[in-house]
Amino acid sequence: MSDWPVLVALLDEKFSHTNTFFHTEPRYDVMKDEPSIYRNLDYVICSEVFEHVLAPLERGFKNLRRMLRPGGSLIFSTPYTSAPETLEHFPGMRKFTLQEVEGVWELRAKIGWRTRVYRGLIFHGGPGTVLEMRVWSKEHLFSLLNNAGFTDVRAAPFNPSVGYCWPLNIERPEIGHLSLNYIISAKAPSK
């Protein structure tokens, strides 16, 4: 799902691989409950996606599980903390619009009966493109993976010779220590 070009080139050399996107072809929205051509796969790589998707989060994890064949592997990465709960920036939001007003990005969200306006938004990859909706708690993240039917869910320590490194963002002390140096792997149960 929207992997970086260097990784895609390596995967294309070794596997029959499709790199999908949310905004352009080939499109795939992991949060939609729709029939998909992406089923019975050996592996799915989902990096830096789930901190940007709308709730309900359970739907996306179940769709990831449905994509894999029995015994298939999920390689998943997202920033997370050791905090007991996931920090949701926009709790209850189901629909939103983004607009730039006098050089500042605003999010307008319908939450319940009210419309709320948020400023001070955090974007990954540039304003207006990839809005950060949450900072995961490791416990919550692993719980959702397990509840979706994944087994052998584990975090592998970061190895700079085979991965990437995010700098610790000291400008956001409210989210505590980020465990950004981990890749999560999980398995679809064997038959």
Backbone torsions as a table, in degrees:
resi	resn	phi	psi	omega
1	MET	NA	103.3	174.7
2	SER	53.6	47.1	178.6
3	ASP	-74.6	161.4	-178.8
4	TRP	-69.9	146.7	-175.4
5	PRO	-53.9	-37.4	179.7
6	VAL	-64.8	-44.0	178.7
7	LEU	-65.8	-42.0	179.5
8	VAL	-59.8	-44.0	179.7
9	ALA	-60.5	-42.3	178.2
10	LEU	-66.3	-42.5	179.2
11	LEU	-65.8	-40.3	179.0
12	ASP	-62.5	-30.9	178.0
13	GLU	-68.1	-33.7	-170.4
14	LYS	-104.5	-25.4	-171.4
15	PHE	-136.1	167.2	165.2
16	SER	-83.3	104.8	-167.5
17	HIS	-127.8	138.1	174.2
18	THR	-121.8	126.3	176.4
19	ASN	-97.9	114.7	-176.3
20	THR	-100.8	165.1	-178.2
21	PHE	-139.2	156.4	175.8
22	PHE	-81.7	-32.7	-168.6
23	HIS	-109.1	-6.7	-178.2
24	THR	-152.8	168.8	-178.3
25	GLU	-73.8	147.4	-9.7
26	PRO	-73.8	125.5	-175.2
27	ARG	-83.7	145.8	168.4
28	TYR	-155.8	129.7	176.5
29	ASP	-115.5	104.9	-176.2
30	VAL	-63.6	-15.7	-177.8
31	MET	-89.2	-5.6	-179.3
32	LYS	-92.7	136.8	174.4
33	ASP	-90.3	78.8	-179.5
34	GLU	-135.3	156.0	176.7
35	PRO	-57.4	142.1	-176.0
36	SER	-132.6	146.0	173.0
37	ILE	-77.3	-10.9	-178.1
38	TYR	-92.6	83.6	178.2
39	ARG	-137.2	157.7	175.4
40	ASN	60.3	37.9	-177.5
41	LEU	-86.3	150.9	175.7
42	ASP	-72.7	-36.3	-180.0
43	TYR	-152.0	156.6	171.1
44	VAL	-133.3	132.1	173.1
45	ILE	-108.6	121.3	-178.2
46	CYS	-127.5	93.8	-176.8
47	SER	-114.2	126.4	174.2
48	GLU	59.9	44.7	178.8
49	VAL	-111.9	-47.1	-166.4
50	PHE	-76.7	-5.5	170.4
51	GLU	-83.9	-1.4	-175.7
52	HIS	-118.0	0.3	-173.8
53	VAL	-98.1	153.5	176.0
54	LEU	-75.3	152.6	172.4
55	ALA	-70.8	160.6	6.4
56	PRO	-80.4	127.5	-174.7
57	LEU	-66.9	-32.2	-179.2
58	GLU	-55.7	-37.1	-179.1
59	ARG	-59.0	-46.5	-178.8
60	GLY	-63.2	-41.0	179.6
61	PHE	-68.1	-38.1	176.2
62	LYS	-65.2	-38.4	177.8
63	ASN	-66.4	-38.1	174.5
64	LEU	-58.8	-45.5	-179.7
65	ARG	-61.9	-41.6	-179.9
66	ARG	-64.2	-25.1	-178.1
67	MET	-70.9	-23.2	-171.7
68	LEU	-94.8	146.7	170.9
69	ARG	-73.0	163.1	173.9
70	PRO	-56.0	129.4	-178.1
71	GLY	83.7	-2.0	178.8
72	GLY	-67.7	162.9	-174.0
73	SER	-115.3	140.4	171.6
74	LEU	-108.3	128.8	171.1
75	ILE	-113.2	119.1	-166.5
76	PHE	-133.0	134.7	173.6
77	SER	-137.7	145.3	176.2
78	THR	-165.4	149.1	173.4
79	PRO	-64.9	138.2	175.1
80	TYR	-149.4	163.2	-179.0
81	THR	-119.9	173.3	174.6
82	SER	-90.6	7.6	178.4
83	ALA	-61.3	153.5	-177.8
84	PRO	-69.7	-22.7	-178.0
85	GLU	-133.9	151.3	174.6
86	THR	-69.2	137.5	176.9
87	LEU	-90.7	105.7	177.9
88	GLU	-89.5	122.5	179.7
89	HIS	-74.4	-28.5	-174.9
90	PHE	-134.7	65.9	-175.9
91	PRO	-59.4	135.6	178.1
92	GLY	84.2	-4.1	-177.5
93	MET	-74.1	133.0	177.1
94	ARG	-120.6	-25.5	178.0
95	LYS	-141.6	149.9	179.6
96	PHE	-157.7	163.6	170.1
97	THR	-130.0	148.9	176.1
98	LEU	-115.0	139.3	174.6
99	GLN	-150.5	151.9	176.9
100	GLU	-97.1	123.9	-179.0
101	VAL	-122.7	113.7	-179.7
102	GLU	51.3	44.7	176.4
103	GLY	80.6	4.1	-179.5
104	VAL	-121.4	131.4	178.1
105	TRP	-77.1	136.2	176.0
106	GLU	-123.9	144.0	173.3
107	LEU	-112.0	128.4	174.3
108	ARG	-110.7	121.7	-174.7
109	ALA	-127.6	139.0	172.5
110	LYS	-91.4	117.3	179.5
111	ILE	-127.9	110.6	-174.0
112	GLY	64.6	-126.0	-179.4
113	TRP	-93.5	-6.0	-172.8
114	ARG	-107.7	154.7	169.5
115	THR	-104.7	127.0	179.1
116	ARG	-112.2	147.7	176.3
117	VAL	-115.5	127.7	179.3
118	TYR	-116.0	140.2	172.7
119	ARG	-126.2	177.2	-178.7
120	GLY	69.9	36.8	-176.0
121	LEU	-74.0	154.1	178.4
122	ILE	-113.7	125.0	179.4
123	PHE	-117.0	143.4	171.3
124	HIS	-107.0	125.6	-179.9
125	GLY	87.7	10.9	176.0
126	GLY	111.5	148.5	-179.1
127	PRO	-57.8	144.3	175.6
128	GLY	79.7	-1.9	-175.9
129	THR	-108.0	-60.9	-173.5
130	VAL	-129.9	93.7	-175.8
131	LEU	-76.5	129.0	173.7
132	GLU	-76.6	120.5	-179.2
133	MET	-102.8	-17.6	-178.4
134	ARG	-161.3	161.3	166.0
135	VAL	-119.4	119.0	-172.8
136	TRP	-70.5	146.6	163.2
137	SER	-92.3	134.5	179.7
138	LYS	-56.3	-43.8	-178.4
139	GLU	-59.9	-46.3	-179.9
140	HIS	-64.8	-44.6	179.8
141	LEU	-59.6	-48.9	-179.9
142	PHE	-64.8	-35.2	177.7
143	SER	-62.4	-44.6	179.6
144	LEU	-65.0	-39.6	177.3
145	LEU	-63.0	-46.7	178.9
146	ASN	-63.3	-42.9	-179.7
147	ASN	-65.8	-25.2	177.9
148	ALA	-79.8	-5.5	176.6
149	GLY	104.6	7.1	177.0
150	PHE	-77.3	149.0	175.9
151	THR	-121.1	168.2	176.5
152	ASP	52.2	44.5	179.7
153	VAL	-78.5	124.2	-178.9
154	ARG	-153.7	156.9	176.4
155	ALA	-103.9	129.6	177.6
156	ALA	-96.6	132.0	178.5
157	PRO	-57.6	144.2	-179.7
158	PHE	-63.9	136.4	175.6
159	ASN	-124.6	106.6	-174.2
160	PRO	-60.7	-18.4	179.7
161	SER	-77.3	-15.2	-179.4
162	VAL	-128.0	8.3	-177.0
163	GLY	-143.3	-162.9	-179.6
164	TYR	-121.3	161.3	-177.0
165	CYS	-127.4	127.9	173.9
166	TRP	-95.1	136.9	175.8
167	PRO	-72.0	148.0	175.1
168	LEU	-69.3	129.0	-176.7
169	ASN	-90.6	95.6	-176.5
170	ILE	-75.8	-6.8	178.4
171	GLU	-79.2	-6.0	-178.2
172	ARG	-124.0	65.0	-175.6
173	PRO	-65.9	-17.6	-177.4
174	GLU	-66.8	-17.2	180.0
175	ILE	-99.6	4.6	173.9
176	GLY	71.9	-161.3	-177.8
177	HIS	-75.5	122.9	177.8
178	LEU	-84.3	128.9	174.0
179	SER	-93.5	67.1	-174.6
180	LEU	-84.4	0.3	-174.9
181	ASN	-99.9	33.0	-178.1
182	TYR	-131.5	142.5	170.8
183	ILE	-112.9	135.8	-178.7
184	ILE	-99.7	135.6	173.6
185	SER	-121.9	149.9	179.3
186	ALA	-151.0	158.0	-179.6
187	LYS	-119.2	145.2	167.3
188	ALA	-77.7	139.4	-178.5
189	PRO	-59.7	143.4	172.4
190	SER	-70.1	159.4	-177.5
191	LYS	-49.2	NA	NA
